[in-house]
């Protein structure tokens, strides 16, 4: 059974940093790629970043370059590093399994439970 579990969210002041984790089980990196999405209150879910089968094949979908991805093959965890967070980054962050990287949330085959990031000004 494929499972994804996002964690690491919380309350942070503007300018702060967080590291979100997506723990994955029941898949191999050849089956799925892992993408991060976020949904702010009242807004549509949007793509943040995605890591392909090869960890060097990483895509970023937001105009700013404050977020980076990394992966631990040993623990089957994909990390989203958030830096210089701003109030507009407040959202529920989700990780999802996809066949290939995409910024479109409807391309996600399997969703994990989200984690809330709240940035105060």
C-alpha atoms as a printed R data frame, in Angstrom:
    type eleno elety resid chain resno      x      y       z
1   ATOM     1    CA   UNK     A     1  0.000  0.000   0.000
2   ATOM     2    CA   UNK     A     2  1.417  3.367  -1.037
3   ATOM     3    CA   UNK     A     3  1.560  5.877   1.771
4   ATOM     4    CA   UNK     A     4  2.938  9.377   2.005
5   ATOM     5    CA   UNK     A     5  3.088 11.367   5.212
6   ATOM     6    CA   UNK     A     6  4.022 15.034   5.313
7   ATOM     7    CA   UNK     A     7  5.267 16.619   8.536
8   ATOM     8    CA   UNK     A     8  7.345 19.497   9.820
9   ATOM     9    CA   UNK     A     9  4.914 22.377   9.510
10  ATOM    10    CA   UNK     A    10  4.356 24.934  12.228
11  ATOM    11    CA   UNK     A    11  4.215 28.586  13.131
12  ATOM    12    CA   UNK     A    12  7.220 30.684  12.131
13  ATOM    13    CA   UNK     A    13  7.957 34.391  11.922
14  ATOM    14    CA   UNK     A    14  8.613 36.086   8.613
15  ATOM    15    CA   UNK     A    15 12.184 35.465   7.545
16  ATOM    16    CA   UNK     A    16 12.317 32.123   9.305
17  ATOM    17    CA   UNK     A    17 12.917 28.649   7.932
18  ATOM    18    CA   UNK     A    18 11.315 25.229   8.105
19  ATOM    19    CA   UNK     A    19 12.100 21.794   6.801
20  ATOM    20    CA   UNK     A    20  9.136 19.728   5.696
21  ATOM    21    CA   UNK     A    21  9.438 15.962   5.366
22  ATOM    22    CA   UNK     A    22  7.532 13.544   3.175
23  ATOM    23    CA   UNK     A    23  7.996  9.983   4.387
24  ATOM    24    CA   UNK     A    24  7.147  7.484   1.687
25  ATOM    25    CA   UNK     A    25  6.395  3.791   1.912
26  ATOM    26    CA   UNK     A    26  5.157  1.151  -0.489
27  ATOM    27    CA   UNK     A    27  6.887  2.551  -3.576
28  ATOM    28    CA   UNK     A    28 10.213  2.580  -5.312
29  ATOM    29    CA   UNK     A    29 11.667  5.697  -6.854
30  ATOM    30    CA   UNK     A    30 11.147  4.047 -10.255
31  ATOM    31    CA   UNK     A    31  7.374  3.884  -9.652
32  ATOM    32    CA   UNK     A    32  6.643  7.395  -8.488
33  ATOM    33    CA   UNK     A    33  8.209 10.791  -8.303
34  ATOM    34    CA   UNK     A    34  7.406 13.005  -5.337
35  ATOM    35    CA   UNK     A    35  6.010 16.491  -5.674
36  ATOM    36    CA   UNK     A    36  5.198 19.165  -3.132
37  ATOM    37    CA   UNK     A    37  2.082 21.291  -3.457
38  ATOM    38    CA   UNK     A    38  0.499 23.900  -1.263
39  ATOM    39    CA   UNK     A    39 -2.948 25.324  -0.784
40  ATOM    40    CA   UNK     A    40 -3.495 28.690   0.821
41  ATOM    41    CA   UNK     A    41 -6.907 29.606   2.278
42  ATOM    42    CA   UNK     A    42 -9.334 30.377  -0.511
43  ATOM    43    CA   UNK     A    43 -6.865 29.532  -3.244
44  ATOM    44    CA   UNK     A    44 -6.324 26.630  -5.582
45  ATOM    45    CA   UNK     A    45 -3.685 24.038  -4.816
46  ATOM    46    CA   UNK     A    46 -0.431 24.906  -6.606
47  ATOM    47    CA   UNK     A    47  2.750 23.055  -7.403
48  ATOM    48    CA   UNK     A    48  5.847 23.997  -5.413
49  ATOM    49    CA   UNK     A    49  8.530 21.534  -6.437
50  ATOM    50    CA   UNK     A    50  9.096 18.002  -7.707
51  ATOM    51    CA   UNK     A    51 11.978 15.573  -7.688
52  ATOM    52    CA   UNK     A    52 12.317 13.092 -10.532
53  ATOM    53    CA   UNK     A    53 13.544  9.511 -10.419
54  ATOM    54    CA   UNK     A    54 17.091 10.855 -10.418
55  ATOM    55    CA   UNK     A    55 17.485 13.211  -7.479
56  ATOM    56    CA   UNK     A    56 19.377 15.732  -9.592
57  ATOM    57    CA   UNK     A    57 16.290 16.106 -11.784
58  ATOM    58    CA   UNK     A    58 14.453 18.637  -9.648
59  ATOM    59    CA   UNK     A    59 11.808 21.131 -10.736
60  ATOM    60    CA   UNK     A    60 10.742 24.324  -9.027
61  ATOM    61    CA   UNK     A    61  7.426 25.873  -9.952
62  ATOM    62    CA   UNK     A    62  7.339 29.093  -7.960
63  ATOM    63    CA   UNK     A    63  9.069 32.232  -9.234
64  ATOM    64    CA   UNK     A    64 11.098 32.747  -6.078
65  ATOM    65    CA   UNK     A    65 14.089 30.518  -5.321
66  ATOM    66    CA   UNK     A    66 13.662 30.267  -1.552
67  ATOM    67    CA   UNK     A    67 12.704 26.589  -1.545
68  ATOM    68    CA   UNK     A    68 14.929 23.583  -2.221
69  ATOM    69    CA   UNK     A    69 14.413 19.822  -2.336
70  ATOM    70    CA   UNK     A    70 16.550 16.985  -1.068
71  ATOM    71    CA   UNK     A    71 16.032 13.259  -0.646
72  ATOM    72    CA   UNK     A    72 17.221 10.501   1.636
73  ATOM    73    CA   UNK     A    73 17.156  7.161  -0.164
74  ATOM    74    CA   UNK     A    74 17.972  5.364   3.080
75  ATOM    75    CA   UNK     A    75 14.861  6.627   4.862
76  ATOM    76    CA   UNK     A    76 12.661  7.090   1.757
77  ATOM    77    CA   UNK     A    77 12.077 10.709   2.707
78  ATOM    78    CA   UNK     A    78 11.875 13.791   0.500
79  ATOM    79    CA   UNK     A    79 12.558 17.101   2.210
80  ATOM    80    CA   UNK     A    80 11.312 20.553   1.231
81  ATOM    81    CA   UNK     A    81 13.536 23.247   2.712
82  ATOM    82    CA   UNK     A    82 11.733 26.563   3.113
83  ATOM    83    CA   UNK     A    83 13.842 29.666   3.658
84  ATOM    84    CA   UNK     A    84 13.033 33.323   4.249
85  ATOM    85    CA   UNK     A    85  9.373 32.453   4.712
86  ATOM    86    CA   UNK     A    86  6.835 35.221   4.134
87  ATOM    87    CA   UNK     A    87  3.187 35.525   5.231
88  ATOM    88    CA   UNK     A    88  2.076 34.708   1.692
89  ATOM    89    CA   UNK     A    89  3.703 31.280   2.125
90  ATOM    90    CA   UNK     A    90  1.063 30.392   4.711
91  ATOM    91    CA   UNK     A    91 -0.669 27.282   3.417
92  ATOM    92    CA   UNK     A    92 -1.210 23.591   3.925
93  ATOM    93    CA   UNK     A    93  1.691 21.827   2.241
94  ATOM    94    CA   UNK     A    94  1.088 18.409   0.699
95  ATOM    95    CA   UNK     A    95  3.345 15.839  -0.862
96  ATOM    96    CA   UNK     A    96  2.054 13.641  -3.623
97  ATOM    97    CA   UNK     A    97  3.164 10.745  -5.772
98  ATOM    98    CA   UNK     A    98  3.136 11.251  -9.533
99  ATOM    99    CA   UNK     A    99  4.114  9.205 -12.562
100 ATOM   100    CA   UNK     A   100  6.175 12.140 -13.818
101 ATOM   101    CA   UNK     A   101  6.846 15.604 -12.460
102 ATOM   102    CA   UNK     A   102  4.107 18.141 -12.969
103 ATOM   103    CA   UNK     A   103  2.997 21.375 -11.355
104 ATOM   104    CA   UNK     A   104 -0.649 20.384 -11.848
105 ATOM   105    CA   UNK     A   105 -2.263 18.907  -8.744
106 ATOM   106    CA   UNK     A   106 -4.650 16.775 -10.790
107 ATOM   107    CA   UNK     A   107 -1.642 14.794 -12.060
108 ATOM   108    CA   UNK     A   108 -1.032 13.454  -8.556
109 ATOM   109    CA   UNK     A   109 -1.850  9.763  -8.183
110 ATOM   110    CA   UNK     A   110 -1.522  9.532  -4.435
111 ATOM   111    CA   UNK     A   111 -1.788 12.264  -1.827
112 ATOM   112    CA   UNK     A   112 -0.359 12.370   1.631
113 ATOM   113    CA   UNK     A   113 -1.923 14.185   4.535
114 ATOM   114    CA   UNK     A   114 -0.862 17.828   4.527
115 ATOM   115    CA   UNK     A   115  1.090 19.837   7.063
116 ATOM   116    CA   UNK     A   116  0.188 23.418   7.949
117 ATOM   117    CA   UNK     A   117  2.754 26.192   7.649
118 ATOM   118    CA   UNK     A   118  1.777 29.513   9.203
119 ATOM   119    CA   UNK     A   119  4.031 32.535   8.761
120 ATOM   120    CA   UNK     A   120  3.415 35.547  10.957
121 ATOM   121    CA   UNK     A   121  4.454 39.062   9.983
